[in-house]
């Protein structure tokens, strides 16, 4: 991993190429950013197997969690997201859950309301 590599957890990963979570994984791969795919779905994408969200898999050294689960469904996964101890959480459009955002901020986690695809595309990642 290079000094600028940031392990990213794509929460709500999918193998459907029409979905933003897929496009984010694709762009992370193109930018040589390491990532883990976490989903209730099963699959492999860009050589990375999906980790089962329901089992709340532990993942070490997480820099960023990028969310692709609807805001209303995130309360169920709040404790899991926080347990990853990320440095930052990206709330992509439609994932803006203020309960999770406030809990994360109180733990010193950077909160970004933005778009992972735009951030990668403009060098703001």
Secondary structure, DSSP 4 states (H G I P E B T S, - for coil): --TT---EEEET--S-TTSHHHHHHHHHHHTT--EEEEESS--EETTEEEEEGGGT---SS--EEEE-S-GGGGGGGHHHHHHT--SEEEE-TT---HHHHHHHHHTT-EEEES-HHHHHHTT--
